[in-house]
């Protein structure tokens, strides 16, 4: 149950500590400038989305939220900056699916994903699809699995890299369907699209927003989406769960703070962020970025993170995957 002593932390975290109405309730020296750590360089999709959220929260809370880009280490550098901060400093962080996957695959993490963060809300999710070149002989996921057993060596599958949610989706699909899939990691989507479209690589697993241009141009065809829910604006795409119930993955974006934030601070941030994400005025922008708002409660987000860590640990163990 939130108490009155949580209020100064909540105000500082929301950037309200310096406003006239709240100054007397805030702790001495509490600043009104917050920092939102983004674990990627400026200009990428996650950075753009984070800046949109920061700008909207800055307006709604009459504060200034500065974006702090801390790329590197598979998002570990940015996450470490959040974990090592103190609640009263007002440092928050954006996390992606690597937040849960790193906990499953890496044994050198300088923090504990489940104990050193306050999990505030899942901001959004992006739908993932399995695509192939237009001339690829299989058209359904069942046909892909069957073809993988007929082909010597199985089927090659491109992803944006080892340890990404796309890679782990590949491993989950191979485990649950029995498909013979060979991972081909790339460092970017563009070269992967070219190789898949030309038939040099059989399949690709990628966010729908990234793969859509190739599909619209007729260079790629969609085999299935990996989420259990229909793809917004593309409900015609078959879903993997229709063939293998329970197989469901998305690329997620979430908001965290350091451990020790009061319940009032976490709840207030989740509520303020929910208002931003569900504002109809920004819905077209989110859709254009391939993002579907989630705006979960802190308890829901915490449960989601715990479940994802457990799931990816299970997949990693069954498939013999380990990063370090």
C-alpha positions in Angstrom: 0.0 0.0 0.0 1.5 3.4 -1.0 2.2 5.7 1.9 2.8 9.4 2.3 6.5 8.9 2.5 6.5 7.5 -1.1 5.2 10.9 -2.4 8.6 12.7 -2.6 10.0 9.9 -4.6 6.9 9.8 -6.9 7.1 13.5 -7.4 10.8 13.4 -8.2 10.3 10.5 -10.6 7.6 12.4 -12.4 9.5 15.6 -12.5 7.0 17.4 -10.3 9.1 18.0 -7.3 10.0 21.6 -8.2 6.5 22.8 -9.1 4.9 25.4 -6.7 2.0 23.1 -5.7 4.3 20.2 -4.8 7.5 21.9 -3.6 6.5 21.7 0.1 5.9 17.9 -0.3 9.1 17.1 -2.1 12.3 16.1 -0.4 14.9 18.9 -0.2 17.0 19.1 -3.3 14.8 16.8 -5.4 15.3 17.8 -9.0 12.7 18.3 -11.7 14.9 17.0 -14.5 14.5 13.4 -15.2 16.7 11.1 -17.3 15.3 8.4 -19.6 18.1 6.0 -20.6 17.8 4.4 -24.0 20.1 1.5 -24.7 20.6 2.3 -28.4 22.2 5.1 -30.4 20.1 8.1 -31.4 17.9 7.8 -34.5 16.8 4.2 -34.3 13.2 3.0 -33.9 13.4 2.5 -30.2 15.1 5.9 -29.7 12.4 7.7 -31.7 9.7 6.0 -29.7 11.4 6.8 -26.4 11.7 10.4 -27.4 8.0 10.5 -28.3 7.1 9.1 -24.9 9.5 11.4 -23.1 8.2 14.5 -24.9 4.6 13.7 -24.2 5.3 12.9 -20.5 7.3 16.1 -20.2 4.2 18.1 -21.3 1.7 16.1 -19.1 3.9 16.4 -16.0 5.2 20.0 -16.7 8.8 18.7 -16.4 11.7 18.1 -18.6 12.7 14.5 -19.4 16.1 14.2 -21.0 16.9 11.2 -23.2 20.3 9.7 -22.4 21.5 7.3 -25.1 23.7 4.5 -23.7 24.2 1.9 -26.5 26.3 -1.2 -26.3 26.6 -4.6 -24.7 23.3 -5.9 -26.1 21.4 -3.2 -24.1 23.4 -4.1 -20.9 25.2 -0.8 -20.7 22.0 1.2 -20.6 20.3 -1.2 -18.2 23.3 -1.1 -15.9 23.1 2.8 -15.7 19.5 2.4 -14.5 20.2 -0.4 -12.0 23.1 1.5 -10.5 21.1 4.7 -10.0 19.1 5.7 -6.9 15.3 6.1 -6.9 15.5 9.7 -5.9 17.7 10.6 -8.9 14.7 10.1 -11.3 16.6 7.9 -13.7 14.3 5.6 -15.8 15.2 3.3 -18.6 13.7 1.8 -21.8 14.1 -1.9 -22.1 13.4 -4.2 -25.0 13.1 -8.0 -25.3 16.8 -8.3 -24.6 15.9 -7.4 -21.0 14.5 -10.9 -20.5 16.6 -12.8 -23.0 19.9 -11.5 -21.6 18.8 -12.9 -18.2 18.2 -16.3 -19.8 21.3 -16.5 -22.0 24.0 -14.5 -20.3 25.8 -15.5 -17.1 27.9 -12.4 -16.9 25.2 -9.8 -16.3 26.4 -7.1 -13.9 22.9 -6.9 -12.4 19.9 -9.1 -11.6 17.1 -8.5 -13.9 14.4 -9.6 -11.4 15.7 -7.9 -8.3 17.6 -4.7 -9.4 14.8 -3.0 -11.3 11.4 -1.6 -10.6 9.2 -2.8 -13.5 6.8 0.0 -14.3 5.0 -0.8 -17.5 5.2 -2.6 -20.8 4.9 0.3 -23.2 4.3 -1.5 -26.4 4.8 -4.5 -28.5 5.7 -5.1 -32.2 4.5 -8.0 -34.2 7.0 -10.5 -35.7 6.6 -12.4 -39.0 8.2 -15.2 -40.8 8.8 -14.4 -44.4 10.3 -16.0 -47.5 11.3 -15.0 -51.0 8.3 -14.7 -53.4 9.4 -17.9 -55.2 9.9 -20.0 -52.1 8.0 -23.3 -52.5 6.3 -23.4 -49.1 3.4 -21.1 -48.4 2.3 -22.2 -44.9 4.1 -22.9 -41.7 3.2 -26.6 -41.8 4.7 -26.8 -45.3 7.8 -25.0 -44.0 8.2 -27.6 -41.3 7.7 -30.5 -43.7 10.1 -29.0 -46.3 12.8 -28.6 -43.5 12.8 -32.4 -43.2 13.1 -33.0 -46.9 15.9 -30.6 -47.5 19.4 -31.8 -46.7 20.6 -29.7 -43.8 17.2 -28.2 -43.2 16.2 -24.6 -43.9 18.3 -21.5 -43.4 16.7 -18.6 -41.4 17.9 -15.1 -41.2 17.5 -12.9 -38.1 18.9 -9.6 -36.9 21.4 -11.4 -34.7 22.2 -13.9 -31.9 20.2 -13.4 -28.8 17.5 -11.2 -30.3 13.8 -12.1 -29.9 13.8 -13.1 -33.5 16.6 -15.6 -32.9 14.8 -16.9 -29.9 11.6 -17.2 -31.8 13.4 -19.4 -34.3 14.6 -21.6 -31.5 11.2 -21.8 -30.0 9.6 -22.7 -33.3 12.2 -25.4 -34.0 11.7 -26.9 -30.5 7.9 -26.9 -30.6 7.4 -27.9 -34.3 10.4 -30.1 -34.8 11.5 -28.1 -37.8 15.1 -28.3 -38.9 16.2 -24.7 -38.9 19.7 -23.3 -39.3 20.2 -19.8 -37.9 21.9 -17.2 -40.1 22.5 -14.1 -38.0 22.8 -10.7 -39.7 23.7 -7.3 -38.4 20.9 -5.5 -40.2 17.6 -6.1 -42.0 18.6 -4.8 -45.5 21.2 -7.4 -46.4 19.0 -10.1 -45.0 16.0 -9.0 -47.1 18.2 -9.1 -50.2 19.5 -12.6 -49.6 16.0 -14.0 -48.7 14.4 -12.3 -51.7 17.0 -13.8 -54.0 16.7 -17.2 -52.4 20.2 -17.4 -51.0 18.6 -17.8 -47.5 15.3 -19.6 -47.2 13.4 -17.6 -44.5 13.7 -14.5 -42.3 12.2 -13.7 -39.0 11.8 -9.9 -38.5 9.3 -7.3 -37.2 6.4 -6.8 -39.5 7.1 -3.1 -39.8 10.5 -3.9 -41.2 9.5 -6.8 -43.5 6.3 -5.1 -44.8 8.1 -3.1 -47.5 9.5 -6.2 -49.1 6.1 -7.9 -48.9 4.3 -4.9 -50.4 6.9 -4.8 -53.2 6.3 -8.5 -54.0 9.9 -9.5 -53.1 8.8 -11.4 -50.0 5.8 -13.4 -48.9 4.5 -13.8 -45.4 4.4 -17.4 -44.0 3.0 -16.5 -40.6 3.0 -14.0 -37.7 4.4 -15.3 -34.4 2.0 -13.5 -32.1 -1.2 -15.0 -30.9 -3.2 -11.9 -31.7 -3.9 -10.6 -35.2 -1.4 -8.2 -36.7 -3.1 -4.7 -36.6 -4.0 -3.7 -40.1 -3.0 -7.1 -41.5 -5.4 -9.6 -39.9 -5.1 -11.7 -43.1 -1.6 -12.9 -41.9 -1.9 -16.5 -40.5 -0.6 -17.0 -37.0 1.8 -19.6 -35.8 -0.4 -20.3 -32.8 -3.1 -21.6 -35.1 -0.8 -24.5 -36.0 1.2 -24.8 -32.8 -1.0 -23.5 -29.9 0.9 -21.6 -27.3 3.6 -20.5 -29.7 3.5 -16.7 -29.3 6.2 -14.1 -29.4 6.4 -10.3 -29.8 9.1 -7.7 -29.7 8.5 -5.7 -26.6 9.4 -2.2 -25.3 9.1 -1.5 -21.6 9.8 1.1 -18.9 11.9 0.4 -15.8 13.5 2.2 -12.9 16.0 1.2 -10.3 15.0 -1.1 -7.5 13.6 0.5 -4.4 11.1 2.9 -6.0 8.0 3.3 -3.9 4.8 1.8 -5.0 3.3 5.3 -5.4 6.1 6.4 -7.8 5.8 3.2 -9.9 2.0 3.4 -10.0 2.0 7.1 -10.9 4.5 6.6 -13.7 2.5 3.7 -15.1 -0.7 5.8 -15.0 0.9 8.8 -16.7 2.5 6.6 -19.4 -0.8 4.9 -20.0 -2.5 8.2 -20.6 0.2 9.1 -23.2 0.1 5.7 -25.0 -3.7 5.5 -25.3 -4.1 9.1 -26.5 -5.8 8.8 -29.9 -3.7 11.6 -31.2 -0.6 9.5 -31.3 -2.2 6.3 -32.5 -1.3 6.9 -36.2 2.3 7.6 -35.2 2.5 4.3 -33.2 0.9 2.4 -36.0 3.4 3.8 -38.5 6.2 2.7 -36.2 4.8 -0.8 -36.1 4.0 -0.5 -32.4 0.9 -1.6 -30.6 0.4 0.1 -27.2 0.2 -2.2 -24.2 0.3 0.1 -21.1 0.3 -2.7 -18.6 0.1 -2.2 -14.8 3.3 -2.6 -12.8 2.1 -6.0 -11.5 1.3 -7.2 -15.0 4.7 -6.1 -16.4 6.5 -7.7 -13.5 4.7 -11.0 -14.1 5.4 -10.7 -17.9 9.1 -10.2 -17.3 9.3 -13.2 -14.9 7.4 -15.4 -17.3 9.6 -14.4 -20.3 12.8 -15.0 -18.4 11.6 -18.5 -17.4 10.5 -19.2 -20.9 13.8 -18.2 -22.6 15.8 -20.1 -20.0 13.8 -23.2 -20.8 14.3 -22.6 -24.6 18.0 -22.0 -24.1 18.5 -25.1 -22.1 16.6 -27.3 -24.5 18.4 -25.9 -27.5 21.8 -25.6 -26.0 22.1 -21.8 -26.4 24.4 -19.7 -24.3 25.9 -16.3 -25.1 28.6 -16.1 -22.4 
